Amino acid sequence: MATTSSQDITYWKQMVNDWSADKETFKLSWGKLMMWIFLLSDTFIFSIFLISYMNARMASTDQWPLASEVFALHVGGTSVPLLLIAIMTFILITSSGTMAMAVNCAYQGKKAATFKLMLATALLGASFVGMQAFEWTKLIEEGVRPWANPMGAAQFGSVFFMVTGFHGLHVTAGVIYLAIVATKVKRGHYDKKGFQIVEITGLYWHFVDLVWVFIFAFFYLW
């Protein structure tokens, strides 16, 4: 029977110590490295979804619904194309700005400002999710389903709910993530360890915002 040598035990203990101490590899902390790996894998998933959307749309023999009509809002008796989508996009772009300022304040040691900016980012994200829920409700009331669509091609409902729902899930997770980290920043949990966690949170949030740019272009402008 093979026995574990003292050298092997020392190796594994050293590896555990490296991970728990958040030591850097190639000038990159474990936390930031793991976030980059996660975002890379998520990029592949969203890419597959968007490619599937393009394939479904180009292969459809039925008329694809016009985004300007499907996503229009009636304001004062006038139909305004993509009004809600424009507001949602503005909200996410603004949230990227508040998140960037939060990272800057964190590295300057301004905990109160960091907390407020991260909270503002979370509130903007929550409002985005609320607007997306309103958008879904509107489409469902108009008869759009994952398996049917009275406005044209049946595939529209399935790909729309799948892609926007997956992105909305990411935004919701991001809001929770922001709220937790912001609370810990306020309570001083990172005073000794440093505030790189705020930057890591920002990486996730900027990724979510960037993905929305592609969804906006594919679903609402095409």
C-alpha positions as a Python dict, from the first residue, in 0.01 Angstrom:
ca = {
    (1, 'M'): (0, 0, 0),
    (2, 'A'): (131, 341, -96),
    (3, 'T'): (198, 578, 190),
    (4, 'T'): (187, 956, 189),
    (5, 'S'): (533, 1101, 235),
    (6, 'S'): (607, 1398, 457),
    (7, 'Q'): (706, 1591, 143),
    (8, 'D'): (358, 1537, -6),
    (9, 'I'): (192, 1649, 317),
    (10, 'T'): (408, 1961, 324),
    (11, 'Y'): (315, 2036, -39),
    (12, 'W'): (-59, 2013, 24),
    (13, 'K'): (-34, 2218, 343),
    (14, 'Q'): (155, 2486, 153),
    (15, 'M'): (-109, 2492, -123),
    (16, 'V'): (-388, 2528, 133),
    (17, 'N'): (-198, 2810, 303),
    (18, 'D'): (-150, 2987, -32),
    (19, 'W'): (-520, 2973, -111),
    (20, 'S'): (-635, 3077, 236),
    (21, 'A'): (-384, 3362, 246),
    (22, 'D'): (-499, 3484, -99),
    (23, 'K'): (-143, 3491, -229),
    (24, 'E'): (-84, 3620, -578),
    (25, 'T'): (7, 3414, -883),
    (26, 'F'): (149, 3601, -1183),
    (27, 'K'): (73, 3925, -996),
    (28, 'L'): (-295, 3830, -979),
    (29, 'S'): (-477, 3739, -659),
    (30, 'W'): (-671, 3413, -640),
    (31, 'G'): (-998, 3601, -596),
    (32, 'K'): (-951, 3809, -910),
    (33, 'L'): (-821, 3510, -1107),
    (34, 'M'): (-1124, 3300, -1017),
    (35, 'M'): (-1358, 3583, -1116),
    (36, 'W'): (-1186, 3615, -1455),
    (37, 'I'): (-1219, 3239, -1510),
    (38, 'F'): (-1588, 3255, -1417),
    (39, 'L'): (-1648, 3549, -1651),
    (40, 'L'): (-1468, 3370, -1932),
    (41, 'S'): (-1690, 3065, -1893),
    (42, 'D'): (-1997, 3290, -1876),
    (43, 'T'): (-1885, 3460, -2196),
    (44, 'F'): (-1898, 3124, -2374),
    (45, 'I'): (-2251, 3059, -2245),
    (46, 'F'): (-2388, 3397, -2352),
    (47, 'S'): (-2212, 3363, -2688),
    (48, 'I'): (-2381, 3029, -2747),
    (49, 'F'): (-2719, 3178, -2655),
    (50, 'L'): (-2678, 3472, -2892),
    (51, 'I'): (-2552, 3252, -3174),
    (52, 'S'): (-2853, 3025, -3120),
    (53, 'Y'): (-3076, 3331, -3139),
    (54, 'M'): (-2923, 3435, -3471),
    (55, 'N'): (-2960, 3082, -3606),
    (56, 'A'): (-3324, 3059, -3496),
    (57, 'R'): (-3407, 3396, -3647),
    (58, 'M'): (-3238, 3334, -3980),
    (59, 'A'): (-3383, 2982, -4007),
    (60, 'S'): (-3739, 3092, -3928),
    (61, 'T'): (-3984, 3075, -4216),
    (62, 'D'): (-4239, 3289, -4031),
    (63, 'Q'): (-4226, 3667, -4002),
    (64, 'W'): (-4002, 3777, -3714),
    (65, 'P'): (-4173, 4039, -3493),
    (66, 'L'): (-4055, 4398, -3531),
    (67, 'A'): (-3880, 4513, -3213),
    (68, 'S'): (-4005, 4871, -3260),
    (69, 'E'): (-4364, 4741, -3238),
    (70, 'V'): (-4324, 4461, -2983),
    (71, 'F'): (-4134, 4673, -2731),
    (72, 'A'): (-4319, 5001, -2778),
    (73, 'L'): (-4489, 5184, -2492),
    (74, 'H'): (-4797, 5400, -2522),
    (75, 'V'): (-4741, 5744, -2367),
    (76, 'G'): (-5022, 5995, -2391),
    (77, 'G'): (-5189, 5795, -2665),
    (78, 'T'): (-4869, 5783, -2870),
    (79, 'S'): (-4667, 5467, -2931),
    (80, 'V'): (-4300, 5527, -2844),
    (81, 'P'): (-4068, 5251, -2979),
    (82, 'L'): (-3815, 5103, -2736),
    (83, 'L'): (-3881, 5364, -2466),
    (84, 'L'): (-3861, 5117, -2178),
    (85, 'I'): (-3556, 4947, -2327),
    (86, 'A'): (-3378, 5282, -2362),
    (87, 'I'): (-3446, 5360, -1995),
    (88, 'M'): (-3321, 5016, -1890),
    (89, 'T'): (-3003, 5062, -2091),
    (90, 'F'): (-2944, 5408, -1944),
    (91, 'I'): (-2986, 5263, -1593),
    (92, 'L'): (-2725, 4991, -1650),
    (93, 'I'): (-2477, 5234, -1807),
    (94, 'T'): (-2523, 5467, -1509),
    (95, 'S'): (-2470, 5176, -1270),
    (96, 'S'): (-2135, 5103, -1435),
    (97, 'G'): (-2034, 5460, -1356),
    (98, 'T'): (-2134, 5437, -989),
    (99, 'M'): (-1954, 5101, -962),
    (100, 'A'): (-1634, 5246, -1108),
    (101, 'M'): (-1649, 5534, -860),
    (102, 'A'): (-1705, 5284, -577),
    (103, 'V'): (-1386, 5097, -670),
    (104, 'N'): (-1192, 5424, -679),
    (105, 'C'): (-1324, 5530, -339),
    (106, 'A'): (-1250, 5187, -192),
    (107, 'Y'): (-881, 5206, -283),
    (108, 'Q'): (-870, 5555, -132),
    (109, 'G'): (-1006, 5416, 193),
    (110, 'K'): (-1333, 5611, 174),
    (111, 'K'): (-1559, 5345, 321),
    (112, 'A'): (-1869, 5561, 359),
    (113, 'A'): (-1857, 5677, -5),
    (114, 'T'): (-1785, 5322, -122),
    (115, 'F'): (-2087, 5190, 66),
    (116, 'K'): (-2318, 5458, -75),
    (117, 'L'): (-2197, 5412, -433),
    (118, 'M'): (-2227, 5033, -416),
    (119, 'L'): (-2573, 5068, -266),
    (120, 'A'): (-2669, 5307, -547),
    (121, 'T'): (-2540, 5052, -799),
    (122, 'A'): (-2747, 4779, -636),
    (123, 'L'): (-3059, 4997, -641),
    (124, 'L'): (-3007, 5075, -1009),
    (125, 'G'): (-2969, 4704, -1077),
    (126, 'A'): (-3285, 4625, -882),
    (127, 'S'): (-3479, 4887, -1080),
    (128, 'F'): (-3352, 4726, -1402),
    (129, 'V'): (-3482, 4387, -1290),
    (130, 'G'): (-3816, 4547, -1198),
    (131, 'M'): (-3846, 4699, -1545),
    (132, 'Q'): (-3757, 4369, -1704),
    (133, 'A'): (-4033, 4201, -1502),
    (134, 'F'): (-4274, 4466, -1632),
    (135, 'E'): (-4156, 4398, -1988),
    (136, 'W'): (-4211, 4024, -1944),
    (137, 'T'): (-4556, 4082, -1795),
    (138, 'K'): (-4654, 4302, -2089),
    (139, 'L'): (-4545, 4040, -2344),
    (140, 'I'): (-4719, 3756, -2157),
    (141, 'E'): (-5041, 3958, -2147),
    (142, 'E'): (-5010, 4000, -2524),
    (143, 'G'): (-4993, 3622, -2566),
    (144, 'V'): (-4619, 3566, -2608),
    (145, 'R'): (-4507, 3231, -2467),
    (146, 'P'): (-4188, 3023, -2497),
    (147, 'W'): (-4382, 2791, -2729),
    (148, 'A'): (-4610, 3040, -2908),
    (149, 'N'): (-4618, 3395, -3037),
    (150, 'P'): (-4924, 3566, -3188),
    (151, 'M'): (-4701, 3838, -3338),
    (152, 'G'): (-4509, 3606, -3571),
    (153, 'A'): (-4240, 3340, -3541),
    (154, 'A'): (-4296, 3106, -3247),
    (155, 'Q'): (-3920, 3087, -3177),
    (156, 'F'): (-3922, 3452, -3072),
    (157, 'G'): (-4072, 3381, -2731),
    (158, 'S'): (-3843, 3092, -2646),
    (159, 'V'): (-3514, 3267, -2727),
    (160, 'F'): (-3626, 3599, -2581),
    (161, 'F'): (-3731, 3458, -2243),
    (162, 'M'): (-3425, 3231, -2229),
    (163, 'V'): (-3160, 3495, -2302),
    (164, 'T'): (-3312, 3792, -2118),
    (165, 'G'): (-3410, 3567, -1828),
    (166, 'F'): (-3056, 3433, -1796),
    (167, 'H'): (-2920, 3787, -1802),
    (168, 'G'): (-3182, 3902, -1551),
    (169, 'L'): (-3074, 3619, -1321),
    (170, 'H'): (-2717, 3750, -1341),
    (171, 'V'): (-2831, 4104, -1258),
    (172, 'T'): (-3032, 3975, -960),
    (173, 'A'): (-2730, 3780, -833),
    (174, 'G'): (-2518, 4092, -884),
    (175, 'V'): (-2757, 4305, -677),
    (176, 'I'): (-2734, 4055, -389),
    (177, 'Y'): (-2356, 4037, -428),
    (178, 'L'): (-2327, 4417, -420),
    (179, 'A'): (-2547, 4447, -112),
    (180, 'I'): (-2345, 4188, 81),
    (181, 'V'): (-2004, 4336, -6),
    (182, 'A'): (-2124, 4692, 57),
    (183, 'T'): (-2251, 4593, 401),
    (184, 'K'): (-1920, 4426, 486),
    (185, 'V'): (-1728, 4733, 367),
    (186, 'K'): (-1936, 4952, 598),
    (187, 'R'): (-1878, 4720, 893),
    (188, 'G'): (-1502, 4719, 839),
    (189, 'H'): (-1460, 4354, 741),
    (190, 'Y'): (-1198, 4444, 478),
    (191, 'D'): (-1003, 4705, 672),
    (192, 'K'): (-705, 4472, 728),
    (193, 'K'): (-733, 4251, 421),
    (194, 'G'): (-780, 4533, 172),
    (195, 'F'): (-1058, 4640, -62),
    (196, 'Q'): (-976, 4439, -372),
    (197, 'I'): (-1308, 4257, -323),
    (198, 'V'): (-1481, 4578, -437),
    (199, 'E'): (-1283, 4568, -762),
    (200, 'I'): (-1371, 4198, -808),
    (201, 'T'): (-1738, 4281, -755),
    (202, 'G'): (-1698, 4558, -1012),
    (203, 'L'): (-1557, 4312, -1266),
    (204, 'Y'): (-1873, 4103, -1238),
    (205, 'W'): (-2101, 4404, -1264),
    (206, 'H'): (-1925, 4553, -1565),
    (207, 'F'): (-1948, 4214, -1736),
    (208, 'V'): (-2324, 4203, -1677),
    (209, 'D'): (-2355, 4554, -1823),
    (210, 'L'): (-2142, 4462, -2126),
    (211, 'V'): (-2354, 4156, -2199),
    (212, 'W'): (-2664, 4377, -2200),
    (213, 'V'): (-2509, 4588, -2477),
    (214, 'F'): (-2498, 4280, -2699),
    (215, 'I'): (-2848, 4171, -2601),
    (216, 'F'): (-2972, 4523, -2675),
    (217, 'A'): (-2812, 4516, -3019),
    (218, 'F'): (-2932, 4166, -3110),
    (219, 'F'): (-3287, 4174, -2974),
    (220, 'Y'): (-3394, 4538, -2993),
    (221, 'L'): (-3199, 4695, -3280),
    (222, 'W'): (-3182, 4406, -3527),
}
